[in-house]
Each structure stands twice: as structure tokens, then as C-alpha cells.
Amino acid sequence: MACPLEQALAVMVTTFHKYSGKEGDKFKLSKAELKDLLNKELPIFGSKQMDEAEFKRLVNDLDHNKDSEVDFKEYVCFLACITMGFNDFFKDDPSKQHRRK
């Protein structure tokens, strides 16, 4: 059985491909695919939590090569930024952490 970190990496990859294959280039997320992924997989960051202008800014920030889609590298950079934000949140208040006993 895979270790938790290996499982987390597999989930990151499979989640990307679950949404990227719905339309257009199967190795990139269109704006609609990204919106769907955020709403279903990261509802705290989902586009339901932000207006259309904020979503466009997010896509623009993620789309480093400016091809109007989010490739795997851009997606992973986004997840890394979110993870760093979680780390900052939890390190400031250790009582918020969920630790195994």
C-alpha cells in the first residue's frame, strides 16, 4: 500500500486528468474545466466563492504561458501556493492542526 504522501501525489495527478480530458486539449484545463475542478474539488477556493472578475484574475495568474488554458505545471504551481498558505495558517496556530495520535 502506498504511503499517504504518495497517495496525495496520485490524487493530484488523477484529479487534474479527470477534468482536463473533458474538452479540447486533454493535457490542459480550459477555463470551464478549471471552474468545474475548483467547484467540486476545492470548494473553499471554488469559483462559487469568487465573482467572474476574480476568477478571470485567477486564471490569468495561473496561465503563465498565456495560452488561455492551465497546463499541469501551472496547476501544480497553484496547488503548491495553496499548500504554502495552509502551512502558514497552521503554523501560526498549532491547535488548528489535525494530528494523529
N, CA and C atoms as a LAMMPS dump frame, in Angstrom:
ITEM: TIMESTEP
0
ITEM: NUMBER OF ATOMS
303
ITEM: BOX BOUNDS ff ff ff
-5.0000000000000000e+02 5.0000000000000000e+02
-5.0000000000000000e+02 5.0000000000000000e+02
-5.0000000000000000e+02 5.0000000000000000e+02
ITEM: ATOMS id mol type element x y z
1 1 1 N 0.846 -1.184 0
2 1 2 C 0 0 0
3 1 3 C 0.89 1.245 0
4 2 1 N 0.47 2.227 -0.745
5 2 2 C 1.232 3.468 -0.86
6 2 3 C 1.161 4.28 0.438
7 3 1 N 2.2 5.006 0.694
8 3 2 C 2.255 5.909 1.846
9 3 3 C 1.321 7.092 1.594
10 4 1 N 0.908 7.788 2.652
11 4 2 C -0.022 8.918 2.477
12 4 3 C 0.462 9.991 1.503
13 5 1 N 1.744 10.309 1.527
14 5 2 C 2.244 11.335 0.617
15 5 3 C 2.188 10.845 -0.836
16 6 1 N 2.518 9.578 -1.053
17 6 2 C 2.403 9.01 -2.397
18 6 3 C 0.945 9.031 -2.865
19 7 1 N 0.032 8.725 -1.963
20 7 2 C -1.392 8.77 -2.297
21 7 3 C -1.817 10.191 -2.649
22 8 1 N -1.318 11.168 -1.904
23 8 2 C -1.662 12.567 -2.166
24 8 3 C -1.173 12.997 -3.552
25 9 1 N 0.027 12.583 -3.913
26 9 2 C 0.559 12.92 -5.232
27 9 3 C -0.285 12.275 -6.334
28 10 1 N -0.674 11.037 -6.123
29 10 2 C -1.513 10.35 -7.109
30 10 3 C -2.861 11.047 -7.257
31 11 1 N -3.424 11.507 -6.162
32 11 2 C -4.707 12.222 -6.213
33 11 3 C -4.554 13.529 -6.981
34 12 1 N -3.454 14.24 -6.774
35 12 2 C -3.221 15.483 -7.516
36 12 3 C -3.204 15.221 -9.016
37 13 1 N -2.497 14.186 -9.429
38 13 2 C -2.37 13.87 -10.85
39 13 3 C -3.702 13.398 -11.421
40 14 1 N -4.343 12.452 -10.761
41 14 2 C -5.601 11.91 -11.292
42 14 3 C -6.702 12.955 -11.303
43 15 1 N -6.699 13.858 -10.333
44 15 2 C -7.71 14.921 -10.318
45 15 3 C -7.534 15.836 -11.519
46 16 1 N -6.309 16.213 -11.815
47 16 2 C -6.05 17.048 -12.991
48 16 3 C -6.603 16.381 -14.251
49 17 1 N -6.255 15.115 -14.445
50 17 2 C -6.654 14.42 -15.671
51 17 3 C -8.15 14.095 -15.709
52 18 1 N -8.76 13.988 -14.566
53 18 2 C -10.211 13.788 -14.514
54 18 3 C -10.944 14.962 -15.158
55 19 1 N -10.431 16.163 -14.973
56 19 2 C -11.08 17.365 -15.502
57 19 3 C -10.496 17.814 -16.836
58 20 1 N -9.21 17.583 -17.052
59 20 2 C -8.584 18.082 -18.278
60 20 3 C -9.054 17.339 -19.524
61 21 1 N -9.571 16.168 -19.373
62 21 2 C -9.982 15.386 -20.525
63 21 3 C -11.382 15.64 -21.018
64 22 1 N -12.089 16.594 -20.436
65 22 2 C -13.499 16.811 -20.782
66 22 3 C -13.691 17.544 -22.1
67 23 1 N -12.782 18.464 -22.438
68 23 2 C -12.921 19.214 -23.684
69 23 3 C -11.55 19.664 -24.163
70 24 1 N -11.408 19.869 -25.445
71 24 2 C -10.166 20.402 -26.002
72 24 3 C -8.961 19.538 -25.712
73 25 1 N -7.85 20.184 -25.434
74 25 2 C -6.582 19.515 -25.155
75 25 3 C -6.707 18.699 -23.876
76 26 1 N -6.473 17.395 -23.96
77 26 2 C -6.658 16.539 -22.788
78 26 3 C -5.542 16.694 -21.754
79 27 1 N -4.533 17.488 -22.074
80 27 2 C -3.441 17.721 -21.137
81 27 3 C -3.454 19.135 -20.559
82 28 1 N -4.554 19.851 -20.767
83 28 2 C -4.698 21.205 -20.222
84 28 3 C -6.125 21.402 -19.722
85 29 1 N -6.262 22.293 -18.756
86 29 2 C -7.582 22.66 -18.241
87 29 3 C -8.06 23.923 -18.941
88 30 1 N -9.212 23.835 -19.563
89 30 2 C -9.842 25.044 -20.097
90 30 3 C -10.387 25.833 -18.908
91 31 1 N -10.857 27.036 -19.164
92 31 2 C -11.447 27.828 -18.081
93 31 3 C -12.644 27.105 -17.473
94 32 1 N -13.469 26.495 -18.304
95 32 2 C -14.65 25.77 -17.811
96 32 3 C -14.24 24.551 -16.995
97 33 1 N -13.217 23.842 -17.453
98 33 2 C -12.737 22.671 -16.706
99 33 3 C -12.136 23.091 -15.369
100 34 1 N -11.375 24.182 -15.37
101 34 2 C -10.801 24.677 -14.114
102 34 3 C -11.903 25.082 -13.151
103 35 1 N -12.907 25.769 -13.653
104 35 2 C -14.024 26.195 -12.803
105 35 3 C -14.72 24.975 -12.196
106 36 1 N -14.932 23.947 -12.997
107 36 2 C -15.566 22.717 -12.522
108 36 3 C -14.704 22.042 -11.455
109 37 1 N -13.383 21.953 -11.712
110 37 2 C -12.466 21.356 -10.741
111 37 3 C -12.509 22.118 -9.418
112 38 1 N -12.421 23.429 -9.478
113 38 2 C -12.428 24.23 -8.252
114 38 3 C -13.731 24.055 -7.477
115 39 1 N -14.845 24.077 -8.182
116 39 2 C -16.136 23.943 -7.506
117 39 3 C -16.308 22.594 -6.829
118 40 1 N -15.818 21.538 -7.471
119 40 2 C -16.037 20.191 -6.951
120 40 3 C -14.928 19.682 -6.043
121 41 1 N -13.695 20.078 -6.301
122 41 2 C -12.56 19.515 -5.577
123 41 3 C -11.951 20.466 -4.541
124 42 1 N -12.101 21.759 -4.75
125 42 2 C -11.574 22.765 -3.818
126 42 3 C -12.631 23.83 -3.58
127 43 1 N -13.764 23.444 -2.999
128 43 2 C -14.862 24.406 -2.881
129 43 3 C -14.507 25.665 -2.09
130 44 1 N -13.541 25.586 -1.191
131 44 2 C -13.134 26.778 -0.453
132 44 3 C -12.487 27.802 -1.38
133 45 1 N -11.888 27.332 -2.492
134 45 2 C -11.283 28.211 -3.48
135 45 3 C -12.097 28.246 -4.765
136 46 1 N -13.217 27.565 -4.765
137 46 2 C -14.016 27.421 -5.965
138 46 3 C -14.561 28.727 -6.49
139 47 1 N -14.92 28.71 -7.751
140 47 2 C -15.397 29.928 -8.4
141 47 3 C -16.744 30.389 -7.842
142 48 1 N -17.436 29.522 -7.088
143 48 2 C -18.669 29.964 -6.432
144 48 3 C -18.355 30.965 -5.32
145 49 1 N -17.114 30.905 -4.819
146 49 2 C -16.684 31.802 -3.759
147 49 3 C -16.159 33.126 -4.306
148 50 1 N -15.989 33.215 -5.616
149 50 2 C -15.452 34.433 -6.212
150 50 3 C -16.308 34.841 -7.402
151 51 1 N -16.315 36.113 -7.664
152 51 2 C -17.095 36.582 -8.814
153 51 3 C -16.31 36.327 -10.101
154 52 1 N -16.927 36.603 -11.214
155 52 2 C -16.309 36.308 -12.516
156 52 3 C -14.997 37.067 -12.715
157 53 1 N -14.934 38.298 -12.241
158 53 2 C -13.7 39.084 -12.391
159 53 3 C -12.565 38.451 -11.586
160 54 1 N -12.86 37.998 -10.385
161 54 2 C -11.837 37.342 -9.566
162 54 3 C -11.379 36.038 -10.21
163 55 1 N -12.333 35.291 -10.777
164 55 2 C -11.977 34.04 -11.451
165 55 3 C -11.068 34.323 -12.652
166 56 1 N -11.375 35.358 -13.416
167 56 2 C -10.532 35.716 -14.564
168 56 3 C -9.131 36.097 -14.115
169 57 1 N -9.031 36.817 -12.997
170 57 2 C -7.709 37.173 -12.461
171 57 3 C -6.945 35.914 -12.052
172 58 1 N -7.651 34.967 -11.421
173 58 2 C -7.009 33.72 -11.022
174 58 3 C -6.475 32.985 -12.246
175 59 1 N -7.314 32.837 -13.27
176 59 2 C -6.883 32.155 -14.491
177 59 3 C -5.687 32.883 -15.108
178 60 1 N -5.738 34.188 -15.157
179 60 2 C -4.633 34.975 -15.712
180 60 3 C -3.35 34.754 -14.915
181 61 1 N -3.465 34.706 -13.594
182 61 2 C -2.293 34.471 -12.751
183 61 3 C -1.731 33.062 -12.943
184 62 1 N -2.611 32.087 -13.108
185 62 2 C -2.167 30.699 -13.273
186 62 3 C -1.57 30.443 -14.646
187 63 1 N -2.085 31.109 -15.65
188 63 2 C -1.727 30.85 -17.044
189 63 3 C -0.431 31.58 -17.408
190 64 1 N 0.692 31.033 -16.958
191 64 2 C 1.987 31.685 -17.165
192 64 3 C 2.36 31.822 -18.629
193 65 1 N 1.998 30.844 -19.461
194 65 2 C 2.384 30.915 -20.873
195 65 3 C 1.326 31.607 -21.738
196 66 1 N 0.266 32.085 -21.116
197 66 2 C -0.781 32.898 -21.76
198 66 3 C -1.424 32.221 -22.974
199 67 1 N -1.711 30.914 -22.825
200 67 2 C -2.399 30.193 -23.898
201 67 3 C -3.89 30 -23.598
202 68 1 N -4.383 30.683 -22.561
203 68 2 C -5.79 30.647 -22.143
204 68 3 C -6.218 29.299 -21.588
205 69 1 N -5.249 28.486 -21.185
206 69 2 C -5.525 27.212 -20.538
207 69 3 C -4.508 27.021 -19.422
208 70 1 N -4.809 26.077 -18.518
209 70 2 C -3.912 25.785 -17.403
210 70 3 C -3.33 24.391 -17.63
211 71 1 N -2.012 24.336 -17.857
212 71 2 C -1.377 23.03 -18.053
213 71 3 C -1.014 22.431 -16.692
214 72 1 N -0.465 21.224 -16.72
215 72 2 C -0.182 20.521 -15.465
216 72 3 C 0.805 21.282 -14.591
217 73 1 N 1.838 21.85 -15.194
218 73 2 C 2.833 22.602 -14.418
219 73 3 C 2.184 23.808 -13.734
220 74 1 N 1.324 24.512 -14.435
221 74 2 C 0.633 25.675 -13.861
222 74 3 C -0.308 25.243 -12.74
223 75 1 N -0.969 24.113 -12.927
224 75 2 C -1.863 23.542 -11.909
225 75 3 C -1.084 23.178 -10.644
226 76 1 N 0.07 22.532 -10.819
227 76 2 C 0.887 22.128 -9.677
228 76 3 C 1.411 23.36 -8.931
229 77 1 N 1.788 24.394 -9.653
230 77 2 C 2.223 25.644 -9.006
231 77 3 C 1.094 26.232 -8.166
232 78 1 N -0.127 26.189 -8.678
233 78 2 C -1.298 26.666 -7.947
234 78 3 C -1.478 25.858 -6.657
235 79 1 N -1.405 24.522 -6.763
236 79 2 C -1.557 23.683 -5.572
237 79 3 C -0.436 23.939 -4.567
238 80 1 N 0.778 24.18 -5.053
239 80 2 C 1.887 24.481 -4.15
240 80 3 C 1.636 25.783 -3.395
241 81 1 N 1.105 26.785 -4.074
242 81 2 C 0.797 28.06 -3.411
243 81 3 C -0.292 27.882 -2.355
244 82 1 N -1.307 27.116 -2.693
245 82 2 C -2.373 26.846 -1.716
246 82 3 C -1.807 26.105 -0.513
247 83 1 N -0.947 25.125 -0.766
248 83 2 C -0.346 24.34 0.307
249 83 3 C 0.507 25.226 1.212
250 84 1 N 1.24 26.161 0.637
251 84 2 C 2.037 27.088 1.446
252 84 3 C 1.133 27.96 2.312
253 85 1 N -0.011 28.365 1.756
254 85 2 C -0.969 29.139 2.537
255 85 3 C -1.516 28.337 3.71
256 86 1 N -1.816 27.061 3.465
257 86 2 C -2.281 26.192 4.558
258 86 3 C -1.205 26.059 5.621
259 87 1 N 0.032 25.886 5.195
260 87 2 C 1.133 25.759 6.138
261 87 3 C 1.244 27.011 7.009
262 88 1 N 1.167 28.183 6.406
263 88 2 C 1.235 29.422 7.17
264 88 3 C 0.083 29.517 8.164
265 89 1 N -1.107 29.121 7.728
266 89 2 C -2.286 29.165 8.596
267 89 3 C -2.092 28.259 9.809
268 90 1 N -1.622 27.027 9.582
269 90 2 C -1.493 26.072 10.672
270 90 3 C -0.293 26.337 11.564
271 91 1 N 0.793 26.863 11.011
272 91 2 C 1.967 27.096 11.862
273 91 3 C 1.732 28.257 12.824
274 92 1 N 0.841 29.172 12.468
275 92 2 C 0.549 30.29 13.351
276 92 3 C -0.319 29.883 14.532
277 93 1 N -1.055 28.771 14.404
278 93 2 C -1.923 28.304 15.484
279 93 3 C -1.916 26.78 15.496
280 94 1 N -0.966 26.193 16.231
281 94 2 C -0.834 24.735 16.236
282 94 3 C -2.098 23.993 16.678
283 95 1 N -2.99 24.649 17.396
284 95 2 C -4.215 23.979 17.843
285 95 3 C -5.142 23.658 16.675
286 96 1 N -4.929 24.287 15.512
287 96 2 C -5.765 24.043 14.333
288 96 3 C -5.347 22.782 13.59
289 97 1 N -4.167 22.282 13.913
290 97 2 C -3.656 21.12 13.184
291 97 3 C -4.378 19.863 13.62
292 98 1 N -4.589 18.981 12.67
293 98 2 C -5.154 17.668 12.942
294 98 3 C -4.005 16.686 13.026
295 99 1 N -3.667 16.325 14.233
296 99 2 C -2.532 15.403 14.411
297 99 3 C -3.044 14.014 14.737
298 100 1 N -2.331 13.029 14.203
299 100 2 C -2.664 11.65 14.538
300 100 3 C -2.106 11.345 15.914
301 101 1 N -2.852 10.555 16.641
302 101 2 C -2.415 10.188 17.994
303 101 3 C -1.775 8.837 17.988
